[in-house]
């Protein structure tokens, strides 16, 4: 249990540090336009990736036979 808690604390601290690093790069550095462009690229790529995965799943999944629920009456 202690290893799991340590991992959780590490993830928590690193995510907060990552936020502050991102905020610094976005607001205070000369890399701001590049950081903004890459952020938007990753967001759009992620959304389109999920949509393409859904389309792939719909195209490749075989149709299952309908299931009928029988009443006890």
Backbone as CSV, one residue per row, in Angstrom:
resi,resn,N_x,N_y,N_z,CA_x,CA_y,CA_z,C_x,C_y,C_z
1,UNK,0.823,-1.196,0.000,0.000,0.000,0.000,0.868,1.261,0.000
2,UNK,2.010,1.228,0.652,2.870,2.409,0.728,3.450,2.752,-0.644
3,UNK,3.742,1.719,-1.455,4.268,1.967,-2.794,3.208,2.650,-3.653
4,UNK,1.970,2.230,-3.519,0.880,2.824,-4.273,0.651,4.280,-3.866
5,UNK,0.728,4.561,-2.579,0.570,5.931,-2.100,1.716,6.802,-2.581
6,UNK,2.937,6.264,-2.571,4.086,7.016,-3.065,3.951,7.338,-4.544
7,UNK,3.457,6.364,-5.301,3.237,6.599,-6.728,2.167,7.660,-6.932
8,UNK,1.121,7.614,-6.137,0.056,8.608,-6.234,0.545,10.007,-5.910
9,UNK,1.353,10.128,-4.869,1.911,11.438,-4.501,2.835,11.944,-5.594
10,UNK,3.640,11.045,-6.184,4.548,11.444,-7.253,3.760,11.946,-8.470
11,UNK,2.701,11.243,-8.845,1.875,11.684,-9.967,1.247,13.042,-9.660
12,UNK,0.764,13.216,-8.432,0.144,14.477,-8.025,1.132,15.635,-8.135
13,UNK,2.320,15.464,-7.586,3.325,16.530,-7.588,3.803,16.822,-9.009
14,UNK,4.039,15.782,-9.804,4.499,15.993,-11.175,3.438,16.669,-12.038
15,UNK,2.170,16.360,-11.814,1.129,17.009,-12.613,1.008,18.491,-12.261
16,UNK,1.145,18.829,-10.991,1.123,20.250,-10.610,2.352,20.960,-11.166
17,UNK,3.524,20.323,-11.078,4.731,20.904,-11.667,4.611,21.058,-13.170
18,UNK,3.998,20.075,-13.841,3.771,20.171,-15.283,2.857,21.321,-15.644
19,UNK,1.848,21.558,-14.813,0.964,22.699,-15.053,1.725,24.014,-14.959
20,UNK,2.552,24.159,-13.931,3.302,25.406,-13.775,4.324,25.580,-14.901
21,UNK,4.933,24.507,-15.342,5.854,24.587,-16.475,5.112,24.995,-17.734
22,UNK,3.954,24.403,-17.971,3.139,24.763,-19.134,2.708,26.229,-19.065
23,UNK,2.266,26.666,-17.887,1.848,28.057,-17.721,3.013,29.008,-17.973
24,UNK,4.197,28.669,-17.483,5.374,29.504,-17.725,5.681,29.573,-19.220
25,UNK,5.704,28.413,-19.870,6.018,28.395,-21.294,4.970,29.134,-22.114
26,UNK,3.723,29.085,-21.686,2.645,29.724,-22.433,2.585,31.224,-22.190
27,UNK,2.880,31.665,-20.975,2.682,33.071,-20.636,3.967,33.905,-20.608
28,UNK,5.074,33.327,-20.190,6.235,34.151,-19.898,7.448,33.920,-20.794
29,UNK,7.392,32.950,-21.676,8.579,32.672,-22.479,8.365,33.098,-23.932
30,UNK,9.464,33.118,-24.665,9.377,33.462,-26.085,8.853,32.292,-26.905
31,UNK,8.677,31.131,-26.279,8.167,29.947,-26.963,6.639,29.881,-26.960
32,UNK,5.989,30.932,-26.521,4.539,30.939,-26.364,3.781,30.556,-27.642
33,UNK,4.096,31.117,-28.823,3.339,30.722,-30.024,3.508,29.236,-30.367
34,UNK,4.712,28.724,-30.186,4.956,27.318,-30.494,4.207,26.421,-29.516
35,UNK,4.223,26.764,-28.235,3.523,25.973,-27.221,2.025,25.981,-27.489
36,UNK,1.484,27.133,-27.853,0.061,27.229,-28.149,-0.300,26.400,-29.378
37,UNK,0.502,26.479,-30.420,0.238,25.700,-31.626,0.314,24.204,-31.352
38,UNK,1.306,23.767,-30.599,1.423,22.348,-30.286,0.280,21.868,-29.397
39,UNK,-0.166,22.723,-28.482,-1.286,22.346,-27.618,-2.546,22.124,-28.439
40,UNK,-2.829,23.056,-29.336,-4.020,22.920,-30.171,-3.892,21.712,-31.086
41,UNK,-2.709,21.482,-31.625,-2.482,20.322,-32.481,-2.749,19.018,-31.721
42,UNK,-2.279,18.927,-30.478,-2.495,17.707,-29.695,-3.971,17.527,-29.342
43,UNK,-4.665,18.603,-29.025,-6.088,18.504,-28.691,-6.890,18.043,-29.899
44,UNK,-6.674,18.691,-31.039,-7.405,18.318,-32.255,-7.039,16.900,-32.682
45,UNK,-5.760,16.542,-32.593,-5.345,15.188,-32.938,-5.972,14.148,-32.033
46,UNK,-6.070,14.450,-30.752,-6.703,13.520,-29.819,-8.181,13.325,-30.106
47,UNK,-8.890,14.416,-30.361,-10.320,14.319,-30.669,-10.536,13.544,-31.963
48,UNK,-9.777,13.882,-33.007,-9.923,13.171,-34.276,-9.481,11.714,-34.162
49,UNK,-8.511,11.435,-33.304,-8.105,10.056,-33.074,-9.219,9.236,-32.442
50,UNK,-9.919,9.810,-31.480,-11.041,9.108,-30.844,-12.159,8.882,-31.860
51,UNK,-12.451,9.898,-32.668,-13.494,9.757,-33.683,-13.115,8.689,-34.706
52,UNK,-11.857,8.667,-35.134,-11.441,7.649,-36.102,-11.472,6.255,-35.480
53,UNK,-11.129,6.123,-34.199,-11.204,4.833,-33.515,-12.653,4.349,-33.454
54,UNK,-13.593,5.265,-33.173,-15.005,4.882,-33.150,-15.453,4.406,-34.531
55,UNK,-15.052,5.124,-35.584,-15.402,4.711,-36.932,-14.813,3.358,-37.284
56,UNK,-13.577,3.120,-36.894,-12.937,1.826,-37.137,-13.688,0.717,-36.418
57,UNK,-14.055,0.954,-35.175,-14.794,-0.049,-34.417,-16.144,-0.337,-35.050
58,UNK,-16.815,0.701,-35.525,-18.107,0.501,-36.168,-17.952,-0.274,-37.474
59,UNK,-16.875,-0.035,-38.193,-16.673,-0.675,-39.488,-16.232,-2.127,-39.352
60,UNK,-15.521,-2.467,-38.307,-14.945,-3.811,-38.202,-15.684,-4.739,-37.246
61,UNK,-16.616,-4.247,-36.473,-17.338,-5.089,-35.534,-18.458,-5.809,-36.266
62,UNK,-18.514,-7.120,-36.083,-19.575,-7.870,-36.740,-20.891,-7.648,-36.010
63,UNK,-21.967,-7.731,-36.788,-23.278,-7.510,-36.200,-23.659,-8.722,-35.365
64,UNK,-24.025,-8.485,-34.131,-24.420,-9.587,-33.261,-25.906,-9.867,-33.467
65,UNK,-26.308,-11.111,-33.308,-27.728,-11.427,-33.462,-28.534,-10.749,-32.355
66,UNK,-29.758,-10.385,-32.663,-30.562,-9.717,-31.622,-30.831,-10.653,-30.458
67,UNK,-30.813,-10.108,-29.289,-31.090,-10.925,-28.108,-32.532,-10.697,-27.683
68,UNK,-33.191,-11.764,-27.403,-34.578,-11.683,-26.979,-34.656,-12.044,-25.501
69,UNK,-35.411,-11.241,-24.771,-35.620,-11.497,-23.345,-36.973,-12.171,-23.218
70,UNK,-36.977,-13.340,-22.651,-38.224,-14.102,-22.515,-38.881,-13.771,-21.175
71,UNK,-40.171,-13.553,-21.235,-40.931,-13.339,-20.007,-41.247,-14.680,-19.348
72,UNK,-41.386,-14.670,-18.043,-41.736,-15.880,-17.320,-43.234,-16.147,-17.374
73,UNK,-44.033,-15.189,-17.847,-45.494,-15.339,-17.854,-45.923,-16.259,-18.930
